[in-house]
Amino acid sequence: MKHVDVLKEGLSKLRNQIWDCKTKLEIELKAGRLISEADQDWLDGDGNLVDDERVVEALENASDYEQGLEGLNSQDKLIVEKLQKLAGKGGIPSNKCSMVNGDTDNKATQKKTADHFNKIYPSLQLTQPLISSWVANEKKWRAMYEGSKESEWSAKRVRQMEHPDITEMLELWVSKAMEDGLILTGEVIRQKWKQFADITGVPDNERLNLSEGWLTSFKARNGLKNMKQHGKAASASADTIQKERAQIQELIQKEGYEL
């Protein structure tokens, strides 16, 4: 089984696990009934598989699975490990450096190393030639790994500050929605961000993860920190939609985007 197929199997099992609970809550919401704070947090957190789906899609589209995996941040690697465990294939080591050392410099030792880690991480399907290539590039891998640890926090901060134009559009939309008395949800806010990203032509590989941390920060900045209800946020009146469209189009034209 290919690496990505393992992840897809894990994702399918995860969907099945949450399907019952998510369906019941969505029925409650469609009926206009309130749900508990804990249930809302679950819908916005564990019940939201947007990050899991994004990671699987990224690795499926990667020209080289190993390089794609190496390029994931620590949070995304945890998602990979979670999906592998759900598929019954075990987790993955955090980096190549944990699998090679000064003793893995001959074929016999490299074969033993591959056999050893294949028992622990069967989904990796390691071979002696692959271990050999890692040994040959060990210094490079170690430098990259150490550098990634040091830069990970600052890189995350930079990513969260990207696309201020989309943030401005989203904040304008949220402001109008609040004025019109619409009930917002975390998922609605995420979908709106994606819609504005589509409008402005942001490539998929440059988009924010829209994680729970991002959502919490956005809510706090826009007076939504204590928002605890779900509802029909898409049921805006025709006038509201028209006003929103005009304001967003004006902002897009001002920034020089093409519709």
Secondary structure, 3 states (H helix, E strand, C coil): CCHHHHHHHHHHHHHHHHHHHHHHHHHHHHCCCCCCHHHHHHHHCCCCCHHHHHHHHHHHHCCCHHHHHHCCCHHHHHHHHHHHHHCCCCCCCCCHHHHCCCCCCCHHHHHHHHHHHHHHCHHHCCCHHHHHHHHHCHHHHHHHHHHHHHHHHHHHHHHHCCCHHHHHHHHHHHHHHHHCCCCCCHHHHHHHHHHHHHHHCCCHHHCCCCCHHHHHHHHHHCCCCCCCCCCCCCCCCHHHHHHHHHHHHHHHHHHCCCC
